[in-house]
Amino acid sequence: VNAYDAAVERDTALFLLSKGARVILFDGAKTRSVSNAGQLPDADVKIAEVSLSGVDNIMLGRVAKLSAVRRLALRGPGVTDELIPQLARCGELEELELANPPLTGSGLAALSALPKLRHLSLKESRGITDAGTLAGLSNLRQLEFLSLDHNTITTLAFIHNSTKLRVVDFAHTKMRN
């Protein structure tokens, strides 16, 4: 888990903004959105949320250094099984949205290192094909919401250990049971 480093947070915010990311900062007791470097406060910043398209290993490496990020929305085929373990350093992460990543079971199993993850969306994840691929998700004990929209899964047998899971979105799948 990352310790807070003001220089890392500011540098990461500047980098992500230069890549077109939407960044939400903790600003005292509230959050605020910034869309360009000129909107960053002079004071130390803490990044609460990041939304980014076209993710690659450099971008994900930067995101993984954030100490307080609670929500990530990452889109694109650059989020691979090999890069997912980097997210384990984001110990405060509660919500993760991955759209169109080529993940398989090993990448999903690495998500179990996120102890506070409550909300997971895996939309259009081409490598997610069956319950065996999703078996690693059964270790996400805090998971309350799971979206598998636009995947080729056919069963939800993997969720039997997920006692806190309240909502499963399997729209546009080939569910049989």
Wavefront OBJ file of the C-alpha trace (Angstrom):
o trace
v 0.000 0.000 0.000
v 1.289 3.437 -0.909
v 2.083 6.083 1.679
v 0.973 9.620 0.821
v 3.611 11.618 -1.045
v 2.502 15.136 -2.050
v 5.040 15.371 -4.887
v 3.932 12.030 -6.365
v 0.243 12.997 -6.180
v 0.843 16.378 -7.887
v 3.125 14.878 -10.543
v 0.605 12.117 -11.216
v -2.258 14.612 -11.433
v -0.330 16.700 -13.966
v 0.581 13.605 -15.989
v -2.977 12.244 -16.010
v -4.473 15.609 -16.933
v -2.011 15.855 -19.845
v -3.387 12.503 -21.077
v -6.985 13.739 -20.987
v -7.998 12.084 -17.746
v -10.815 13.302 -15.559
v -9.423 13.728 -12.054
v -11.341 14.272 -8.820
v -9.374 15.666 -5.880
v -10.008 15.494 -2.161
v -10.369 19.134 -1.173
v -10.723 19.178 2.595
v -13.973 17.432 3.475
v -15.279 17.423 -0.107
v -14.151 16.510 -3.600
v -13.786 18.617 -6.707
v -13.198 17.868 -10.361
v -10.269 19.252 -12.320
v -9.822 19.018 -16.070
v -6.567 20.903 -16.614
v -3.361 21.744 -14.766
v -4.458 25.346 -14.174
v -7.254 24.101 -11.925
v -4.908 22.311 -9.518
v -4.674 24.106 -6.172
v -1.339 25.413 -4.945
v -1.689 23.307 -1.805
v -0.947 19.591 -1.661
v -3.426 17.448 -3.589
v -4.866 13.998 -2.981
v -6.445 12.232 -5.925
v -9.754 10.553 -5.096
v -10.896 9.445 -8.563
v -9.451 8.963 -12.031
v -11.245 8.305 -15.306
v -8.911 7.537 -18.205
v -9.181 6.067 -21.699
v -6.436 4.476 -23.761
v -4.584 3.195 -20.713
v -1.093 1.800 -21.196
v 1.517 0.410 -18.809
v 3.074 3.828 -18.131
v -0.286 5.367 -17.233
v -1.284 2.430 -15.059
v 2.088 2.551 -13.311
v 1.449 6.191 -12.420
v -2.091 5.513 -11.236
v -0.835 2.643 -9.053
v 1.300 5.109 -7.064
v -1.719 7.002 -5.747
v -2.221 6.628 -2.008
v -5.827 7.705 -1.560
v -7.539 6.921 -4.862
v -10.933 5.390 -4.176
v -12.389 5.125 -7.681
v -10.773 4.230 -10.997
v -12.433 4.042 -14.406
v -9.939 2.692 -16.944
v -10.857 2.053 -20.555
v -8.993 0.247 -23.268
v -7.034 -2.867 -24.136
v -3.913 -1.643 -22.319
v -5.210 -2.926 -18.969
v -3.801 -6.450 -19.111
v -3.369 -9.367 -16.705
v 0.277 -8.422 -16.259
v -0.564 -4.871 -15.169
v -3.463 -5.571 -12.792
v -1.171 -6.539 -9.851
v 0.102 -2.935 -9.853
v -3.347 -1.840 -8.708
v -2.882 -3.837 -5.494
v -0.833 -0.884 -4.220
v -4.029 1.223 -4.282
v -5.131 -0.033 -0.878
v -8.004 2.474 -0.551
v -9.604 1.515 -3.882
v -13.344 0.904 -3.453
v -14.637 1.161 -7.030
v -12.999 -0.156 -10.183
v -14.440 0.072 -13.663
v -12.518 -1.693 -16.408
v -13.962 -1.354 -19.900
v -12.695 -3.415 -22.818
v -9.633 -4.943 -21.140
v -8.319 -8.309 -22.366
v -8.336 -9.822 -18.869
v -8.361 -13.506 -18.000
v -8.607 -15.426 -14.751
v -5.092 -14.539 -13.581
v -5.744 -10.799 -13.904
v -9.053 -11.097 -12.108
v -7.500 -13.182 -9.326
v -4.984 -10.368 -8.739
v -7.905 -8.077 -7.862
v -8.333 -10.042 -4.630
v -5.416 -7.998 -3.260
v -7.783 -4.993 -3.063
v -9.284 -5.392 0.426
v -11.746 -2.480 0.179
v -13.076 -3.147 -3.327
v -16.892 -2.968 -3.151
v -17.858 -2.085 -6.727
v -16.411 -3.833 -9.797
v -17.431 -3.329 -13.411
v -15.888 -5.511 -16.124
v -17.688 -4.306 -19.245
v -16.737 -5.857 -22.585
v -13.814 -7.802 -21.141
v -12.989 -10.122 -24.024
v -11.081 -12.662 -21.917
v -13.928 -13.255 -19.476
v -15.674 -16.297 -20.838
v -16.863 -18.561 -18.038
v -17.124 -19.208 -14.319
v -13.562 -20.584 -14.209
v -12.242 -17.247 -15.390
v -14.280 -15.498 -12.714
v -13.407 -17.863 -9.848
v -10.780 -15.425 -8.507
v -13.518 -12.913 -7.787
v -14.906 -15.140 -5.038
v -12.039 -13.877 -2.837
v -13.345 -10.306 -2.994
v -15.167 -10.530 0.342
v -16.258 -6.850 0.404
v -17.721 -6.874 -3.115
v -21.299 -5.529 -3.174
v -21.772 -4.711 -6.878
v -20.500 -6.611 -9.927
v -21.192 -5.713 -13.539
v -20.376 -8.240 -16.246
v -22.220 -6.336 -18.984
v -21.359 -7.387 -22.546
v -19.286 -10.455 -21.619
v -19.628 -14.031 -22.840
v -20.230 -15.640 -19.443
v -22.914 -18.288 -19.106
v -23.097 -18.887 -15.336
v -22.816 -17.107 -12.005
v -21.667 -20.188 -10.078
v -18.532 -18.356 -8.924
v -20.447 -16.002 -6.589
v -21.399 -18.572 -3.939
v -18.733 -17.227 -1.491
v -19.610 -13.577 -2.056
v -21.799 -12.955 0.968
v -21.927 -9.151 0.624
v -22.712 -9.160 -3.101
v -26.065 -7.437 -3.572
v -26.189 -6.522 -7.264
v -24.935 -8.452 -10.288
v -25.448 -6.859 -13.701
v -25.210 -9.449 -16.443
v -26.960 -7.513 -19.207
v -26.018 -8.512 -22.722
v -24.554 -11.861 -21.668
v -25.559 -15.431 -22.504
v -26.654 -16.434 -19.010
v -28.310 -19.842 -18.755
v -28.768 -20.245 -14.981
l 1 2 3 4 5 6 7 8 9 10 11 12 13 14 15 16 17 18 19 20 21 22 23 24 25 26 27 28 29 30 31 32 33 34 35 36 37 38 39 40 41 42 43 44 45 46 47 48 49 50 51 52 53 54 55 56 57 58 59 60 61 62 63 64 65 66 67 68 69 70 71 72 73 74 75 76 77 78 79 80 81 82 83 84 85 86 87 88 89 90 91 92 93 94 95 96 97 98 99 100 101 102 103 104 105 106 107 108 109 110 111 112 113 114 115 116 117 118 119 120 121 122 123 124 125 126 127 128 129 130 131 132 133 134 135 136 137 138 139 140 141 142 143 144 145 146 147 148 149 150 151 152 153 154 155 156 157 158 159 160 161 162 163 164 165 166 167 168 169 170 171 172 173 174 175 176 177
